[in-house]
C-alpha cells in the first residue's frame, strides 16, 4: 500500500520533527505544565532547558544523525527529558526497559551498538551498559544549547526491538517522517489541544508510548507519567485519572477491562 505524503506540521512552515514542534509549544506558552509525575511537574520552559543541556552532552559523545542512544530509566519526568534530548541531539533513541531480562538487554545493546547510555544513579547498577559512556540524568548538566539539527524526515527517530517470540528480536527503525505522519494524519480526527492531559502508561519500549508522550507535547498538552506501581493497580490508576483530570487515555483491551471493573 502506498503511504500518504508527509503533511506539513500544524500551523504551516513545512515538515518539522517532533522536537521542533515541542520547541514551538515551549515558545508559545513556556510556563504551562508539560510533564507531571507523582506530584512533581515541570513546565515547557524547564523541559526545553533540561533537554537542551543533555542534548549538548550527547553530541559531545558522538550523538548524531542515525546514531543510537540507549535510554534506560525508571518511568519518570527524567525519562521524558532524556527521550526529548536524544531527538534534539540528532540521534535516535533506543528504549531499554528495566523490567526486561538481562539477557535480552545484553542482546539489544550488542546488536544496536548505541554511542551512549542515558540512565540514573539508581538504575545504572542494574544495566549491562558495558563500556558505553554513561550520562546520568540525576546529575544535572550546565545549561547549554545543542548544535542545530537539520529537519530531515528520513532521519531515524527511534528503534524498538520486537519481542523475539517468533525468533531473534529485531530492531524496527522508525524515522521522523513516520512519527510526524502519525500526528498529521490524525490531527483532523481528534482535534487535540493545549487543554488535553495524556497518560504515559506504557513502557517506552512499546510503540504506543510514542503516541502517549509526543502526542501530548506536540499539541501543547500535559503528559502525566504513571508510576509503575499504579499501572498494576486499577483502583489507584482510576484515582490518578480523576485527580489529574486526564482527557486522553490509551489502554490495551486487557488493561481497559480491569479499569472498567474499578
DOSE-189739 format. One line per field, with one value per residue: residue number from 1; residue in one letter; x, y, z of N, C-alpha, C in turn. Coordinates in nm, 3 decimals, m for minus. Atoms other than C-alpha are relative to their C-alpha. Layout:
BEGIN
sepa	[NUM/...] .
drenlo	[a/...] .
n_X	[X/...] .
n_Y	[Y/...] .
n_Z	[Z/...] .
ca_X	[X/...] .
ca_Y	[Y/...] .
ca_Z	[Z/...] .
c_X	[X/...] .
c_Y	[Y/...] .
c_Z	[Z/...] .
***
This chain:
BEGIN
sepa	[1/2/3/4/5/6/7/8/9/10/11/12/13/14/15/16/17/18/19/20/21/22/23/24/25/26/27/28/29/30/31/32/33/34/35/36/37/38/39/40/41/42/43/44/45/46/47/48/49/50/51/52/53/54/55/56/57/58/59/60/61/62/63/64/65/66/67/68/69/70/71/72/73/74/75/76/77/78/79/80/81/82/83/84/85/86/87/88/89/90/91/92/93/94/95/96/97/98/99/100/101/102/103/104/105/106/107/108/109/110/111/112/113/114/115/116/117/118/119/120/121/122/123/124/125/126/127/128/129/130/131/132/133/134/135/136/137/138/139/140/141/142/143/144/145/146/147/148/149/150/151/152/153/154/155/156/157/158/159/160/161/162/163/164/165/166/167/168/169/170/171/172/173/174/175/176/177/178/179/180/181/182/183/184/185/186/187/188/189/190/191/192/193/194/195/196/197/198/199/200/201/202/203/204/205/206/207/208/209/210/211/212/213/214/215/216/217/218/219/220/221/222/223/224/225/226/227/228/229/230/231/232/233/234/235/236/237/238/239/240/241/242/243/244/245/246/247/248/249/250/251/252/253/254/255/256/257/258/259/260/261/262] .
drenlo	[x/x/x/x/x/x/x/x/x/x/x/x/x/x/x/x/x/x/x/x/x/x/x/x/x/x/x/x/x/x/x/x/x/x/x/x/x/x/x/x/x/x/x/x/x/x/x/x/x/x/x/x/x/x/x/x/x/x/x/x/x/x/x/x/x/x/x/x/x/x/x/x/x/x/x/x/x/x/x/x/x/x/x/x/x/x/x/x/x/x/x/x/x/x/x/x/x/x/x/x/x/x/x/x/x/x/x/x/x/x/x/x/x/x/x/x/x/x/x/x/x/x/x/x/x/x/x/x/x/x/x/x/x/x/x/x/x/x/x/x/x/x/x/x/x/x/x/x/x/x/x/x/x/x/x/x/x/x/x/x/x/x/x/x/x/x/x/x/x/x/x/x/x/x/x/x/x/x/x/x/x/x/x/x/x/x/x/x/x/x/x/x/x/x/x/x/x/x/x/x/x/x/x/x/x/x/x/x/x/x/x/x/x/x/x/x/x/x/x/x/x/x/x/x/x/x/x/x/x/x/x/x/x/x/x/x/x/x/x/x/x/x/x/x/x/x/x/x/x/x/x/x/x/x/x/x/x/x/x/x/x/x] .
n_X	[0.085/m0.079/0.019/0.031/m0.113/m0.016/0.069/m0.067/0.037/0.110/m0.044/m0.078/m0.144/m0.064/m0.026/m0.072/m0.005/0.071/m0.066/0.021/0.139/0.007/m0.066/0.097/0.095/m0.070/m0.005/0.135/0.047/m0.111/0.030/0.100/m0.056/m0.023/m0.008/0.031/m0.020/m0.001/0.007/m0.100/0.026/m0.090/0.062/m0.059/m0.129/m0.094/m0.023/m0.093/m0.131/m0.067/m0.026/m0.109/m0.126/m0.035/m0.028/m0.135/m0.091/0.006/m0.074/m0.143/m0.035/0.012/0.138/0.020/0.099/m0.001/m0.064/0.096/m0.030/0.086/0.063/0.047/0.037/0.132/0.099/m0.016/m0.021/m0.134/0.006/0.050/m0.110/m0.106/0.043/0.001/m0.139/m0.058/0.049/m0.064/m0.141/m0.007/m0.005/0.125/m0.006/0.015/0.057/m0.043/0.096/m0.069/0.067/m0.030/m0.110/m0.133/m0.049/0.057/m0.064/m0.135/0.011/0.039/m0.114/m0.104/0.049/0.025/m0.126/0.019/m0.123/0.004/0.109/0.056/0.062/m0.004/m0.091/0.061/0.025/m0.117/m0.056/0.080/m0.002/m0.122/m0.043/m0.130/m0.092/0.063/0.005/0.126/0.044/0.094/0.093/0.013/m0.116/0.036/m0.104/0.010/0.083/m0.072/0.085/m0.061/m0.017/0.124/0.019/0.085/0.132/m0.008/0.098/m0.059/m0.090/0.059/0.049/m0.019/m0.004/0.059/m0.020/0.113/m0.006/m0.080/0.081/m0.005/m0.139/m0.089/0.055/m0.048/0.020/0.086/m0.050/0.109/m0.056/0.076/0.114/0.103/0.063/0.075/0.120/0.096/0.077/0.060/0.109/0.112/0.029/0.140/0.092/0.012/0.002/m0.068/m0.047/m0.078/0.076/0.007/m0.092/m0.020/m0.077/m0.112/0.029/m0.068/m0.146/m0.056/m0.045/0.121/0.023/0.110/m0.052/m0.028/0.126/0.032/m0.092/m0.015/0.131/0.030/m0.090/0.015/0.119/m0.007/0.070/m0.081/m0.021/0.001/m0.075/0.062/m0.100/0.013/0.090/0.139/0.045/0.041/0.111/0.107/0.062/m0.090/m0.006/0.124/m0.016/m0.090/0.073/0.092/m0.078/m0.072/0.097/m0.050/0.096/m0.041/m0.039/m0.029/m0.015/0.024/0.133/m0.001/m0.014/0.122/0.107/m0.019/0.034/0.145/0.045/m0.027] .
n_Y	[m0.119/m0.124/m0.086/m0.139/m0.093/m0.064/m0.128/m0.103/m0.006/m0.092/m0.138/m0.039/m0.004/0.119/0.108/m0.030/0.118/m0.011/m0.088/m0.139/m0.034/m0.022/m0.129/m0.104/m0.008/m0.062/m0.144/m0.057/m0.006/0.058/0.026/0.107/0.128/0.093/0.138/0.019/0.137/0.026/m0.125/m0.096/m0.048/m0.097/m0.079/0.015/m0.068/0.085/0.118/m0.042/m0.031/0.123/0.084/m0.063/0.023/0.140/0.021/m0.049/0.102/0.116/m0.033/0.008/0.142/0.057/0.014/m0.069/0.064/0.146/0.066/0.035/m0.025/0.082/m0.068/0.096/m0.076/0.019/m0.089/m0.121/m0.123/0.010/0.080/m0.085/m0.092/0.073/0.035/m0.123/m0.040/0.080/m0.053/m0.129/0.020/0.049/0.146/0.071/0.065/0.145/0.018/0.117/0.019/0.059/0.123/0.110/0.087/m0.052/0.059/m0.076/m0.131/0.019/0.024/m0.124/m0.093/0.053/m0.006/m0.138/m0.075/m0.144/m0.076/m0.045/0.058/m0.094/0.073/m0.074/0.059/0.118/0.105/0.042/0.125/0.111/0.003/0.050/m0.107/0.029/m0.112/m0.118/m0.122/m0.018/m0.131/0.017/m0.112/m0.060/m0.087/m0.101/m0.064/m0.145/m0.041/m0.004/0.013/0.095/m0.045/0.017/0.126/m0.021/0.062/0.100/0.107/0.133/0.032/0.088/m0.059/0.099/0.141/0.088/0.140/0.091/0.087/0.119/0.119/0.088/0.011/m0.100/m0.136/m0.083/m0.142/m0.067/m0.136/m0.094/m0.131/m0.119/m0.011/0.093/m0.053/m0.120/0.042/0.051/m0.110/m0.083/0.072/0.016/m0.130/m0.041/0.093/m0.012/m0.139/m0.018/m0.136/m0.028/0.034/0.144/0.064/0.136/0.091/0.080/0.121/0.117/m0.001/m0.077/0.098/0.043/m0.107/m0.090/m0.113/m0.110/m0.076/m0.055/m0.107/m0.109/m0.056/m0.106/m0.115/m0.063/m0.085/m0.094/0.053/0.044/0.143/0.050/0.125/0.090/0.083/0.142/0.067/m0.035/0.071/0.134/m0.014/m0.074/m0.098/m0.116/m0.064/m0.077/m0.120/m0.090/m0.057/m0.101/m0.108/m0.078/m0.042/0.055/m0.005/0.093/0.125/0.110/0.124/0.125/0.050/0.067/m0.103/m0.081/0.077/m0.011/m0.138/m0.007/0.063/m0.095] .
n_Z	[0.000/0.007/m0.115/0.034/m0.011/m0.130/m0.001/m0.080/m0.141/m0.030/m0.013/0.116/m0.012/0.053/m0.093/m0.124/m0.086/m0.127/m0.097/0.040/m0.031/m0.144/m0.026/0.034/m0.112/m0.113/0.028/m0.006/m0.140/m0.077/m0.141/m0.012/m0.044/0.110/m0.048/m0.141/m0.049/m0.145/m0.074/0.050/0.136/0.062/0.105/0.133/0.000/m0.071/0.084/0.106/m0.057/m0.041/0.117/0.076/m0.069/0.018/0.142/0.026/m0.051/0.089/0.122/m0.033/m0.004/0.133/0.046/0.127/0.086/0.017/m0.112/m0.104/m0.142/m0.086/m0.114/m0.098/m0.119/m0.057/0.060/m0.080/0.077/0.060/0.121/0.108/0.030/0.070/0.136/0.079/0.020/0.107/0.128/0.021/0.036/0.137/m0.004/m0.024/m0.131/m0.012/m0.133/m0.077/m0.109/m0.114/m0.043/0.091/m0.045/0.029/0.125/0.111/0.004/0.052/0.144/0.068/0.000/0.088/0.138/0.044/m0.013/m0.021/m0.028/m0.140/m0.079/m0.096/m0.109/m0.126/m0.099/m0.060/0.099/0.076/m0.051/0.051/0.145/0.064/0.088/0.058/0.004/0.057/m0.081/m0.072/m0.044/m0.109/0.004/m0.132/m0.021/0.100/0.079/0.014/0.114/0.126/0.118/0.094/0.137/0.077/0.072/0.116/m0.003/0.106/m0.027/0.019/m0.111/m0.101/m0.125/m0.106/0.038/m0.100/0.034/m0.012/m0.118/0.024/m0.026/0.117/0.040/m0.057/0.004/0.110/m0.020/0.098/0.019/0.027/0.034/m0.041/0.090/m0.047/m0.121/0.038/0.073/m0.099/m0.057/0.105/0.065/m0.094/m0.062/0.026/m0.065/m0.145/m0.045/m0.128/m0.023/m0.120/m0.119/m0.020/m0.095/0.048/m0.084/0.050/m0.076/0.052/0.005/0.112/0.099/0.069/0.098/m0.035/m0.077/0.094/0.006/m0.132/m0.042/0.097/0.030/m0.096/0.008/0.132/m0.002/m0.111/m0.116/m0.113/m0.017/m0.135/m0.006/m0.096/m0.066/0.029/m0.095/0.029/0.120/m0.043/m0.094/0.067/m0.089/m0.012/0.131/0.013/m0.083/0.072/0.113/m0.052/m0.062/0.102/0.102/0.126/0.111/0.105/m0.065/0.092/m0.074/0.070/m0.041/m0.131/m0.104/m0.004/m0.068/m0.146/m0.036/m0.001/m0.124/m0.109] .
ca_X	[0.000/0.135/0.193/0.043/0.279/0.421/0.200/0.325/0.327/0.011/0.043/0.237/0.607/0.668/0.798/0.906/1.029/0.873/1.139/1.093/0.717/0.764/1.006/0.734/0.494/0.756/0.793/0.417/0.346/0.670/0.506/0.244/0.296/0.445/0.510/0.371/0.473/0.385/0.308/0.600/0.575/0.797/0.699/0.763/1.045/1.209/1.163/1.338/1.619/1.696/1.664/1.892/2.161/2.152/2.144/2.461/2.633/2.516/2.652/2.989/2.980/2.912/2.533/2.437/2.204/2.126/2.336/2.156/2.146/2.014/1.771/1.727/1.540/1.255/0.931/0.965/0.991/1.360/1.269/1.069/1.356/1.605/1.400/1.350/1.721/1.816/1.594/1.740/2.092/2.007/2.035/1.761/1.664/1.689/1.448/1.580/1.306/1.449/1.195/1.324/1.552/1.919/1.990/1.753/1.907/2.256/2.144/1.979/2.283/2.522/2.305/2.221/2.562/2.449/2.707/2.593/2.360/2.134/2.035/2.029/2.247/1.996/1.941/2.295/2.394/2.117/2.208/2.456/2.600/2.940/3.193/2.937/2.967/2.701/2.508/2.321/2.007/2.012/2.346/2.226/2.437/2.516/2.276/2.383/2.241/2.298/2.425/2.137/1.999/1.853/1.481/1.502/1.203/1.432/1.647/1.591/1.381/1.387/1.448/1.226/1.302/1.039/0.961/1.150/0.859/0.894/1.274/1.557/1.440/1.471/1.513/1.236/1.373/1.128/1.201/1.098/0.876/0.693/0.630/0.521/0.278/0.116/0.010/m0.051/m0.273/m0.489/m0.499/m0.840/m0.993/m0.929/m0.869/m0.625/m0.510/m0.328/m0.610/m0.563/m0.398/m0.249/m0.135/0.208/0.112/0.301/0.667/0.883/0.997/0.639/0.539/0.224/0.440/0.527/0.163/0.130/0.439/0.479/0.107/0.064/0.367/0.317/m0.024/0.092/m0.088/0.041/0.191/0.102/0.367/0.201/0.433/0.496/0.310/m0.005/m0.010/m0.063/m0.342/m0.663/m0.806/m0.501/m0.487/m0.851/m0.775/m0.490/m0.716/m0.966/m0.705/m0.514/m0.829/m0.698/m0.869/m0.670/m0.640/m0.479/m0.508/m0.472/m0.805/m0.700/m0.590/m0.904/m1.129/m0.974/m1.013/m1.380/m1.424/m1.265] .
ca_Y	[0.000/0.341/0.566/0.917/1.206/1.366/1.659/1.996/2.046/2.202/2.577/2.568/2.601/2.264/1.948/1.980/1.692/1.627/1.810/2.125/2.115/2.085/2.380/2.586/2.500/2.600/2.938/2.986/2.902/2.847/2.846/2.580/2.244/1.992/1.678/1.561/1.257/1.156/1.510/1.678/1.889/2.075/2.349/2.358/2.606/2.372/2.072/2.259/2.380/2.039/1.855/2.106/2.067/1.688/1.701/1.910/1.648/1.370/1.549/1.573/1.192/1.142/1.150/1.245/1.150/0.776/0.706/0.542/0.648/0.395/0.526/0.304/0.479/0.438/0.581/0.944/1.306/1.238/0.976/1.226/1.476/1.211/1.095/1.453/1.524/1.236/1.372/1.720/1.578/1.445/1.081/0.820/0.673/0.306/0.236/m0.005/m0.137/m0.209/m0.489/m0.695/m0.997/m0.910/m1.148/m0.954/m0.621/m0.754/m0.877/m0.545/m0.339/m0.568/m0.571/m0.199/m0.064/0.275/0.551/0.637/0.527/0.767/0.635/0.732/0.670/0.419/0.231/0.206/m0.084/m0.296/m0.233/m0.417/m0.095/m0.246/0.012/0.263/0.626/0.689/1.010/1.032/1.242/1.297/1.476/1.795/1.942/2.308/2.493/2.456/2.469/2.173/2.226/2.273/1.956/1.958/1.884/1.561/1.325/1.037/1.054/0.789/0.890/0.567/0.192/m0.051/m0.423/m0.689/m0.940/m1.222/m1.459/m1.596/m1.587/m1.344/m0.993/m0.744/m0.369/m0.174/0.152/0.443/0.780/1.132/1.129/0.822/0.987/1.317/1.134/0.967/1.304/1.492/1.219/1.202/1.572/1.632/1.327/1.419/1.793/1.763/2.086/2.252/2.169/1.795/1.578/1.248/0.946/0.794/0.445/0.202/0.105/0.336/0.016/m0.036/0.160/0.304/0.524/0.730/0.837/0.894/1.110/1.306/1.342/1.543/1.766/1.828/1.979/2.176/1.948/1.776/1.429/1.251/0.984/0.688/0.531/0.161/0.057/0.240/0.066/m0.258/m0.121/m0.030/0.145/0.367/0.434/0.542/0.783/0.928/0.978/1.171/1.372/1.479/1.535/1.313/1.363/1.125/0.764/0.476/0.118/m0.233/m0.426/m0.636/m0.331/m0.142/m0.424/m0.411/m0.031/m0.066/m0.301/m0.040] .
ca_Z	[0.000/m0.093/0.206/0.206/0.160/0.472/0.558/0.685/1.059/1.205/1.175/0.848/0.780/0.610/0.772/1.134/1.351/1.690/1.894/1.685/1.730/2.105/2.100/1.930/2.211/2.466/2.297/2.283/2.650/2.843/3.186/3.110/3.275/3.032/3.238/3.573/3.777/4.131/4.246/4.066/3.749/3.506/3.264/2.892/2.951/3.204/2.976/2.695/2.919/3.062/2.731/2.556/2.821/2.794/2.413/2.408/2.626/2.395/2.090/2.264/2.295/1.926/1.906/1.552/1.268/1.259/1.568/1.861/2.225/2.477/2.741/3.047/3.326/3.568/3.428/3.539/3.433/3.372/3.115/2.909/2.933/2.818/2.519/2.402/2.449/2.222/1.945/1.993/1.959/1.614/1.723/1.762/2.097/2.186/2.475/2.738/2.968/3.313/3.364/3.073/3.138/3.148/2.859/2.635/2.732/2.663/2.321/2.228/2.330/2.145/1.833/1.823/1.934/2.073/2.118/2.473/2.752/2.943/3.284/3.653/3.956/4.094/3.768/3.635/3.862/3.710/3.349/3.125/2.987/2.920/2.813/2.690/2.804/3.069/3.120/3.450/3.439/3.815/3.786/3.614/3.337/3.296/3.066/2.705/2.355/2.122/1.770/1.523/1.365/1.015/0.986/0.789/0.763/0.661/0.977/1.243/1.546/1.747/1.728/1.918/1.926/1.867/2.142/1.974/2.034/1.681/1.670/1.737/1.839/1.555/1.572/1.397/1.257/1.265/1.105/1.199/0.891/1.021/1.359/1.204/0.975/1.277/1.419/1.094/0.951/1.265/1.352/1.190/1.359/1.720/1.748/2.040/2.201/2.488/2.729/2.693/2.959/2.841/3.039/2.974/3.087/2.867/2.855/2.645/2.470/2.348/2.037/2.194/2.415/2.105/2.080/2.455/2.510/2.189/2.125/2.442/2.387/2.014/2.091/2.396/2.641/2.952/2.997/3.320/3.381/3.551/3.813/3.760/4.077/3.967/3.630/3.827/4.046/3.859/4.166/4.214/3.841/3.843/4.129/3.923/3.620/3.830/4.022/3.712/3.501/3.223/2.885/2.662/2.778/2.590/2.715/2.583/2.594/2.896/3.098/3.000/3.123/3.472/3.471/3.381/3.677/3.904] .
c_X	[0.088/m0.029/m0.036/0.124/0.006/m0.061/0.082/m0.045/m0.117/0.052/0.089/0.148/0.071/0.027/0.077/0.000/m0.063/0.066/m0.015/m0.143/m0.017/0.065/m0.093/m0.101/0.064/0.012/m0.137/m0.052/0.103/m0.036/m0.109/0.068/0.010/m0.007/m0.025/0.026/0.002/0.009/0.100/m0.033/0.116/m0.075/0.065/0.138/0.106/0.031/0.100/0.141/0.076/0.033/0.113/0.135/0.048/0.035/0.141/0.104/0.004/0.076/0.150/0.049/m0.018/m0.141/m0.021/m0.104/0.027/0.090/m0.107/0.052/m0.098/m0.054/m0.060/m0.025/m0.131/m0.096/m0.010/0.002/0.134/m0.001/m0.047/0.108/0.106/m0.040/m0.002/0.143/0.066/m0.044/0.066/0.147/0.018/0.003/m0.142/0.009/m0.029/m0.054/0.043/m0.092/0.069/m0.062/0.034/0.113/0.135/0.054/m0.054/0.067/0.142/m0.003/m0.028/0.118/0.111/m0.041/m0.010/0.124/m0.024/0.131/0.005/m0.122/m0.043/m0.074/0.006/0.095/m0.057/m0.014/0.128/0.057/m0.074/0.019/0.132/0.056/0.136/0.092/m0.059/0.016/m0.137/m0.024/m0.110/m0.092/m0.017/0.127/m0.009/0.122/m0.019/m0.084/0.086/m0.101/0.066/0.017/m0.128/0.000/m0.096/m0.132/m0.011/m0.097/0.057/0.096/m0.073/m0.045/0.018/0.007/m0.055/0.013/m0.128/0.020/0.093/m0.077/0.001/0.143/0.084/m0.066/0.064/m0.032/m0.082/0.040/m0.114/0.057/m0.085/m0.121/m0.114/m0.075/m0.085/m0.130/m0.108/m0.090/m0.069/m0.121/m0.123/m0.047/m0.147/m0.100/m0.028/m0.004/0.063/0.050/0.073/m0.075/m0.004/0.109/0.008/0.072/0.115/0.000/0.090/0.153/0.049/0.060/m0.118/m0.044/m0.110/0.048/0.030/m0.122/m0.026/0.086/m0.005/m0.134/m0.035/0.082/m0.008/m0.116/0.000/m0.075/0.096/0.008/m0.005/0.070/m0.060/0.108/m0.030/m0.100/m0.147/m0.051/m0.050/m0.120/m0.111/m0.065/0.084/0.011/m0.125/0.008/0.088/m0.073/m0.092/0.077/0.066/m0.090/0.046/m0.110/0.034/0.059/0.019/0.029/m0.010/m0.135/0.001/0.011/m0.128/m0.114/0.013/m0.032/m0.151/m0.056/0.019/m0.098] .
c_Y	[0.124/0.088/0.141/0.087/0.059/0.140/0.104/m0.007/0.093/0.141/0.044/m0.009/m0.125/m0.104/0.050/m0.127/0.029/0.099/0.147/0.044/0.027/0.133/0.116/0.017/0.067/0.151/0.065/0.010/m0.067/m0.040/m0.105/m0.129/m0.096/m0.145/m0.002/m0.145/0.000/0.130/0.106/0.041/0.085/0.071/m0.030/0.066/m0.086/m0.127/0.032/0.022/m0.128/m0.089/0.057/m0.028/m0.144/m0.029/0.047/m0.100/m0.122/0.027/m0.007/m0.145/m0.070/m0.022/0.086/m0.078/m0.150/m0.073/m0.029/0.037/m0.082/0.084/m0.106/0.067/m0.052/0.095/0.124/0.122/m0.005/m0.080/0.083/0.099/m0.070/m0.034/0.123/0.045/m0.079/0.053/0.135/m0.014/m0.042/m0.151/m0.057/m0.071/m0.150/m0.027/m0.132/m0.012/m0.075/m0.132/m0.119/m0.087/0.055/m0.054/0.074/0.136/m0.010/m0.021/0.130/0.097/m0.047/0.013/0.143/0.088/0.152/0.068/0.046/m0.061/0.105/m0.079/0.086/m0.070/m0.128/m0.115/m0.057/m0.133/m0.121/m0.023/m0.052/0.100/m0.026/0.119/0.127/0.122/0.016/0.147/m0.020/0.122/0.066/0.075/0.112/0.061/0.150/0.033/0.012/m0.014/m0.097/0.062/m0.025/m0.133/0.025/m0.074/m0.096/m0.114/m0.140/m0.040/m0.088/0.080/m0.096/m0.139/m0.082/m0.144/m0.081/m0.093/m0.118/m0.128/m0.098/m0.017/0.105/0.138/0.082/0.146/0.061/0.147/0.092/0.140/0.113/0.020/m0.091/0.057/0.122/m0.039/m0.051/0.113/0.084/m0.068/m0.013/0.132/0.039/m0.091/0.038/0.144/0.021/0.143/0.013/m0.035/m0.148/m0.050/m0.148/m0.084/m0.062/m0.126/m0.117/0.014/0.083/m0.091/m0.063/0.118/0.098/0.119/0.120/0.091/0.071/0.120/0.116/0.060/0.115/0.125/0.071/0.099/0.098/m0.045/m0.043/m0.152/m0.031/m0.136/m0.086/m0.086/m0.149/m0.069/0.028/m0.064/m0.139/0.004/0.082/0.106/0.125/0.075/0.083/0.129/0.102/0.068/0.113/0.120/0.089/0.050/m0.041/0.003/m0.098/m0.124/m0.108/m0.125/m0.120/m0.055/m0.064/0.100/0.081/m0.074/0.011/0.141/0.018/m0.060/0.094/0.117] .
c_Z	[0.000/0.120/m0.045/0.016/0.140/m0.005/0.076/0.144/0.018/0.022/m0.115/0.023/m0.048/0.106/0.122/0.084/0.136/0.094/m0.039/0.031/0.149/0.037/m0.032/0.113/0.120/m0.019/0.019/0.143/0.089/0.142/0.021/0.045/m0.118/0.045/0.151/0.037/0.151/0.081/m0.041/m0.143/m0.049/m0.112/m0.135/m0.006/0.069/m0.079/m0.110/0.054/0.034/m0.118/m0.085/0.064/m0.020/m0.145/m0.036/0.050/m0.093/m0.130/0.023/0.004/m0.135/m0.049/m0.124/m0.080/m0.014/0.097/0.106/0.137/0.082/0.115/0.091/0.133/0.058/m0.070/0.089/m0.091/m0.070/m0.129/m0.119/m0.043/m0.084/m0.143/m0.090/m0.030/m0.112/m0.135/m0.031/m0.042/m0.145/m0.009/0.014/0.134/m0.010/0.140/0.063/0.121/0.113/0.046/m0.087/0.056/m0.045/m0.133/m0.121/m0.012/m0.057/m0.152/m0.075/m0.007/m0.093/m0.146/m0.052/0.004/0.014/0.036/0.145/0.066/0.101/0.107/0.126/0.096/0.060/m0.099/m0.061/0.047/m0.056/m0.148/m0.055/m0.099/m0.064/0.007/m0.057/0.090/0.063/0.027/0.103/0.008/0.136/0.042/m0.104/m0.068/0.000/m0.123/m0.125/m0.113/m0.097/m0.137/m0.078/m0.076/m0.115/0.015/m0.117/0.029/m0.015/0.112/0.101/0.122/0.117/m0.061/0.116/m0.048/0.021/0.119/m0.019/0.020/m0.117/m0.051/0.070/m0.004/m0.111/0.029/m0.112/m0.006/m0.042/m0.019/0.057/m0.090/0.040/0.120/m0.033/m0.070/0.096/0.051/m0.109/m0.063/0.090/0.061/m0.016/0.070/0.144/0.051/0.136/0.014/0.133/0.129/0.031/0.096/m0.038/0.105/m0.079/0.086/m0.039/0.006/m0.118/m0.106/m0.073/m0.086/0.040/0.081/m0.088/m0.009/0.133/0.037/m0.098/m0.040/0.093/m0.027/m0.134/0.001/0.117/0.123/0.109/0.004/0.149/m0.001/0.110/0.064/m0.020/0.093/m0.032/m0.128/0.036/0.094/m0.065/0.087/0.016/m0.132/m0.023/0.081/m0.070/m0.116/0.045/0.052/m0.104/m0.113/m0.140/m0.106/m0.112/0.066/m0.105/0.081/m0.095/0.048/0.139/0.114/0.011/0.071/0.153/0.047/0.004/0.128/0.118/m0.002] .
***
